[in-house]
């Protein structure tokens, strides 16, 4: 028997997406309309993403949906509902967004900062090992 509840994220009007390629890369947008089985119209007036047609392979569906969005709704209606639903706050608190921010911060570190991190990790290993030896004895 097949579990019909396996998929939770469907391409639907109002679905919040993360743009992975093109204009607005790394920003949130909302699906405003579905063009065909391969493309959708997205709009992100609250996050600075222009209204555009984009292929599904260039976006990631998030678990968030903006309710009460009519098909082909205008930018002002989408912005209003986006702000009212608090999706940006929910996204910022999600593990996915935190991992993206951590990855970005790690990529921006300098050689000296990586060296300092290495020394701190060595110090932590030493302290944990000393406590483990104390407990074992």
C-alpha positions as CSV (number, residue, x, y, z in Angstrom):
1,X,0.0,0.0,0.0
2,X,1.3,3.4,-1.0
3,X,1.5,6.2,1.5
4,X,-0.3,9.2,-0.1
5,X,0.9,11.6,2.5
6,X,4.6,11.3,1.5
7,X,4.7,14.6,-0.3
8,X,4.0,17.7,1.7
9,X,5.2,20.4,-0.6
10,X,3.2,21.0,-3.8
11,X,3.5,23.6,-6.5
12,X,0.6,25.8,-5.7
13,X,-0.4,29.4,-5.8
14,X,0.8,31.0,-2.6
15,X,3.7,28.5,-2.0
16,X,6.8,30.3,-0.8
17,X,9.9,29.3,-2.8
18,X,13.6,29.9,-2.4
19,X,15.2,31.1,-5.7
20,X,18.4,29.1,-6.4
21,X,19.5,30.6,-9.7
22,X,19.0,33.8,-11.6
23,X,17.8,37.2,-10.4
24,X,17.0,37.1,-6.7
25,X,19.2,34.1,-5.9
26,X,19.0,33.1,-2.3
27,X,15.8,35.2,-1.7
28,X,12.2,34.2,-1.0
29,X,9.4,34.6,-3.4
30,X,5.8,33.5,-3.7
31,X,4.2,31.5,-6.6
32,X,1.7,33.9,-8.1
33,X,0.5,31.7,-11.0
34,X,1.4,28.4,-12.7
35,X,2.3,28.6,-16.4
36,X,2.7,25.0,-17.2
37,X,4.2,21.7,-15.9
38,X,7.7,23.3,-16.1
39,X,7.3,27.0,-15.2
40,X,5.6,29.3,-12.7
41,X,5.3,33.0,-12.2
42,X,6.9,34.1,-9.0
43,X,6.9,37.4,-7.2
44,X,8.7,38.6,-4.1
45,X,8.0,42.3,-3.5
46,X,8.8,41.9,0.2
47,X,12.2,40.4,-0.5
48,X,13.2,42.2,-3.7
49,X,12.5,39.5,-6.3
50,X,11.0,40.8,-9.5
51,X,7.9,39.2,-10.9
52,X,9.2,36.7,-13.4
53,X,8.6,33.4,-15.1
54,X,11.0,30.8,-13.7
55,X,11.5,27.1,-14.2
56,X,10.9,24.7,-11.3
57,X,14.4,23.5,-11.5
58,X,15.7,26.9,-10.4
59,X,13.6,27.1,-7.2
60,X,13.1,25.1,-4.0
61,X,9.7,24.7,-2.5
62,X,9.6,25.6,1.2
63,X,7.1,24.2,3.7
64,X,5.5,27.7,4.0
65,X,2.4,28.8,2.2
66,X,0.9,32.3,2.1
67,X,-2.9,31.9,2.5
68,X,-5.6,33.8,0.6
69,X,-3.6,34.5,-2.6
70,X,-5.7,34.5,-5.7
71,X,-4.3,33.2,-8.9
72,X,-2.4,35.9,-10.8
73,X,-2.6,38.3,-7.8
74,X,-0.7,41.6,-8.1
75,X,2.5,42.4,-6.3
76,X,0.8,44.7,-3.8
77,X,-1.7,41.9,-2.7
78,X,1.1,39.4,-2.5
79,X,3.3,41.8,-0.4
80,X,0.4,42.5,1.9
81,X,-0.4,38.8,2.5
82,X,3.3,37.9,2.8
83,X,3.8,40.5,5.6
84,X,0.5,39.5,7.3
85,X,1.3,35.8,7.4
86,X,4.8,36.4,9.0
87,X,6.5,34.0,6.5
88,X,9.8,35.9,6.6
89,X,10.1,35.5,10.4
90,X,9.2,31.8,10.2
91,X,11.8,31.3,7.5
92,X,14.5,33.1,9.5
93,X,13.8,30.8,12.5
94,X,13.9,27.6,10.3
95,X,16.9,25.2,10.4
96,X,17.2,25.5,6.6
97,X,17.8,29.3,6.8
98,X,20.2,29.0,9.7
99,X,22.3,26.4,7.8
100,X,22.4,28.6,4.7
101,X,23.5,31.6,6.9
102,X,26.2,29.5,8.6
103,X,27.5,28.2,5.2
104,X,27.7,31.8,3.9
105,X,29.5,32.9,7.1
106,X,32.0,30.1,6.8
107,X,32.7,30.8,3.2
108,X,33.4,34.5,4.1
109,X,36.0,33.7,6.7
110,X,39.7,34.7,6.2
111,X,42.7,32.5,6.7
112,X,43.4,34.0,10.1
113,X,39.8,33.5,11.2
114,X,40.0,29.8,10.1
115,X,43.3,29.6,12.1
116,X,41.6,31.0,15.2
117,X,38.7,28.5,14.8
118,X,41.2,25.7,14.6
119,X,42.8,26.8,17.9
120,X,39.5,27.1,19.6
121,X,38.5,23.6,18.4
122,X,41.8,22.2,19.8
123,X,41.2,23.9,23.1
124,X,37.6,22.5,23.3
125,X,38.9,19.0,22.5
126,X,41.5,19.2,25.2
127,X,38.9,20.4,27.8
128,X,36.4,17.6,26.8
129,X,39.2,15.0,26.9
130,X,40.3,16.1,30.4
131,X,36.7,15.9,31.8
132,X,36.2,12.5,30.2
133,X,39.5,11.3,31.8
134,X,38.4,12.7,35.1
135,X,35.0,10.9,34.9
136,X,36.7,7.6,33.8
137,X,39.1,7.7,36.8
